Structure formats: structure tokens, C-alpha cells
Amino acid sequence: QESPGYREFMRCIEVMDHMCGERPYGYQLAVKGALFGFLFQVFTRYREAVPEGSRKYREKIKTLLRHIEDHYGDRLTVEEAAGMCFYSKSHFMKFFRQHMGCSFVDYLNDYRLAMAAGFLASTGDTVTEIAQRCGFDNISYFNRLFKRKYGQAPAAYRKTVVFRG
């Protein structure tokens, strides 16, 4: 007895095998297309194989990351983020590190720094204005983190990128 989707999986594999054997012009696109078709079959047919808990965790992370994208310039605390997930502060810190590979504060600062680098490259705003817009109230802390991430102070960084303001 065939597994559900066996024929669809085999069709994708046959297309990839044929294209790799023949190698017509642009065959790589056909192989990638067949691979995407294969992955589509896996995700749609075996979605229920993903434990319900991990879907809930993924949704919590996605909601939290969207909140960071929308409010990175605001004061965001670990307590607030934990509350959004309905976790205690300590449980949230473990949860975030487990799913994101870094602490919440490190992720938030990294996102803010990336946004600041974009503003430095595309606006004529002062470094202080940009730091504050990106959620950094302490300019020396911002400068220190920026230099650690980009290897130079914000003002020096601005001089190395194309200004389009």
C-alpha cells in the first residue's frame, strides 16, 4: 500500500532526476521548481505531524517579532514581552533563547542597530536623533553597541555608506 502523496513525491523526484541527467538550458530552475513542489507536498500532507505545542510556540515568537518590528523605537522590556506570551520573566527568557538562539535584549538591540544603520545611510538626521528613534536613550550605550556590531562609531559608519537623503 502506497503512502499518502507517494505518486506526487515520485513525480517531483523524477523531474529532478530527469533534469539533472539531461541538463537542458535553465535546468536548475526546473530542479528548484520540482524541489519546491516536493516541499509543498511535505508541508501540506504532513502538517499535522508537527506537534501542536511547537505551532503555538512559533505563533508566540512570530507575534513577538512583529511587535518588535512595529515598536522597536519604544521602550520594550523583558517583562512586557513575557506578558505578551503569558510567561513569567524567567520562563520567557529561556523560551526566547531556545527559539531564537540569543537573549531577548540581544535580539532587540541587534534589530534596533540594524534600523539605525539604515537611517544613518539614508537620512541626514543626527546620530542622537537616530539613536533615540531606535529606542536608545543612552547615546554612549548606543555608540558602544554600534561600534561592537559594525566595527566603527555611527558617525564614521555614515561616512562609509552612500547617503541618499
LINKAPE-V772737 format. One record per residue. N is the residue number from 1. PHI is phi as a letter, one per 40 degrees, with the letter a starting at -180 (none if undefined). PSI is psi in whole degrees, 0 to 359 (NA if undefined). OMEGA is omega in degrees with one decimal (none if undefined). Layout:
n->{N | N}
phi->{PHI | PHI}
psi->{PSI | PSI}
omega->{OMEGA | OMEGA}
//
This chain:
n->{1 | 2 | 3 | 4 | 5 | 6 | 7 | 8 | 9 | 10 | 11 | 12 | 13 | 14 | 15 | 16 | 17 | 18 | 19 | 20 | 21 | 22 | 23 | 24 | 25 | 26 | 27 | 28 | 29 | 30 | 31 | 32 | 33 | 34 | 35 | 36 | 37 | 38 | 39 | 40 | 41 | 42 | 43 | 44 | 45 | 46 | 47 | 48 | 49 | 50 | 51 | 52 | 53 | 54 | 55 | 56 | 57 | 58 | 59 | 60 | 61 | 62 | 63 | 64 | 65 | 66 | 67 | 68 | 69 | 70 | 71 | 72 | 73 | 74 | 75 | 76 | 77 | 78 | 79 | 80 | 81 | 82 | 83 | 84 | 85 | 86 | 87 | 88 | 89 | 90 | 91 | 92 | 93 | 94 | 95 | 96 | 97 | 98 | 99 | 100 | 101 | 102 | 103 | 104 | 105 | 106 | 107 | 108 | 109 | 110 | 111 | 112 | 113 | 114 | 115 | 116 | 117 | 118 | 119 | 120 | 121 | 122 | 123 | 124 | 125 | 126 | 127 | 128 | 129 | 130 | 131 | 132 | 133 | 134 | 135 | 136 | 137 | 138 | 139 | 140 | 141 | 142 | 143 | 144 | 145 | 146 | 147 | 148 | 149 | 150 | 151 | 152 | 153 | 154 | 155 | 156 | 157 | 158 | 159 | 160 | 161 | 162 | 163 | 164 | 165}
phi->{none | c | c | d | g | d | c | c | c | c | c | c | c | c | c | c | c | c | c | c | c | c | f | c | d | g | d | d | c | c | c | c | c | c | c | c | c | c | c | d | d | c | c | c | c | b | d | c | c | c | d | d | c | c | c | c | c | c | c | c | c | c | c | c | c | c | c | c | d | c | b | d | c | c | c | b | b | c | c | c | c | c | c | c | c | g | b | c | d | c | c | c | c | c | d | c | c | c | c | b | g | a | c | d | c | c | c | d | c | c | c | c | c | c | c | c | c | c | c | c | c | b | b | b | c | c | d | c | c | c | d | c | c | c | g | b | c | b | c | c | c | d | d | c | c | c | c | c | c | b | g | a | c | d | c | c | d | d | c | c | b | c | c | b | b}
psi->{133 | 147 | 154 | 130 | 2 | 313 | 320 | 319 | 314 | 323 | 317 | 315 | 319 | 319 | 313 | 316 | 313 | 312 | 320 | 331 | 317 | 321 | 52 | 166 | 128 | 16 | 332 | 324 | 319 | 321 | 314 | 319 | 316 | 323 | 317 | 321 | 319 | 312 | 322 | 315 | 316 | 310 | 323 | 326 | 329 | 21 | 320 | 347 | 342 | 124 | 139 | 321 | 319 | 329 | 319 | 318 | 317 | 318 | 321 | 316 | 315 | 317 | 316 | 316 | 323 | 320 | 318 | 315 | 321 | 335 | 24 | 334 | 348 | 169 | 113 | 127 | 161 | 321 | 317 | 315 | 318 | 319 | 323 | 331 | 357 | 41 | 158 | 163 | 314 | 320 | 319 | 316 | 319 | 315 | 312 | 314 | 320 | 320 | 337 | 346 | 8 | 171 | 162 | 314 | 318 | 316 | 312 | 312 | 320 | 318 | 314 | 319 | 321 | 318 | 318 | 318 | 320 | 318 | 322 | 324 | 338 | 357 | 167 | 11 | 152 | 160 | 320 | 316 | 317 | 316 | 314 | 320 | 329 | 10 | 10 | 111 | 334 | 109 | 326 | 324 | 316 | 311 | 317 | 313 | 320 | 315 | 322 | 319 | 316 | 357 | 5 | 161 | 157 | 317 | 320 | 321 | 314 | 322 | 339 | 349 | 157 | 124 | 128 | 42 | NA}
omega->{-178.4 | 173.1 | 177.8 | 177.7 | -175.7 | -177.3 | 178.4 | 177.3 | -178.1 | 177.5 | 178.7 | -179.6 | 179.0 | 177.9 | -179.9 | -179.6 | -179.4 | -177.9 | 179.4 | 177.8 | -176.9 | -179.1 | 175.4 | -179.7 | 179.5 | -176.6 | -179.1 | 178.9 | 178.4 | 178.8 | 178.8 | 178.3 | 178.9 | 177.9 | 176.8 | 176.0 | 178.1 | -179.7 | 176.0 | 179.0 | -179.7 | -175.2 | -178.8 | -176.8 | -173.0 | -180.0 | -178.9 | 177.8 | 176.5 | -178.1 | -178.3 | -179.5 | -178.1 | 174.5 | 178.8 | 178.9 | 179.4 | 179.4 | 177.7 | 179.6 | -179.4 | 178.6 | -179.5 | -179.8 | 175.2 | 178.5 | 178.3 | 179.0 | -176.9 | -172.0 | -176.3 | -179.4 | 179.5 | 174.3 | 179.0 | -178.1 | 175.5 | -179.7 | 179.0 | 179.6 | 178.2 | 178.5 | 178.5 | -179.5 | -177.1 | 178.1 | 169.1 | -178.8 | -176.8 | 178.6 | 179.5 | -178.8 | 176.9 | 179.9 | -177.3 | -179.9 | -179.7 | -175.1 | -176.7 | 177.7 | 177.2 | 179.3 | 177.8 | -178.3 | 177.8 | 179.4 | -179.1 | 179.4 | 179.1 | 177.8 | 179.0 | 179.2 | 177.6 | 177.2 | 179.3 | 178.5 | 177.0 | 178.5 | 177.4 | -178.3 | -170.7 | 179.4 | 174.5 | -179.3 | 179.4 | 178.0 | 179.8 | 178.3 | -179.8 | 178.9 | -179.7 | 178.5 | -177.2 | 172.8 | 178.6 | 177.7 | -177.7 | -174.6 | 179.7 | 175.4 | 177.3 | -179.7 | -179.1 | 179.2 | -179.1 | -179.6 | 178.7 | -177.6 | -172.1 | 175.6 | 177.4 | 179.7 | -178.6 | -178.9 | 178.2 | 177.1 | -178.8 | -178.4 | -178.0 | -179.8 | 179.7 | 178.8 | -179.1 | -175.4 | none}
//
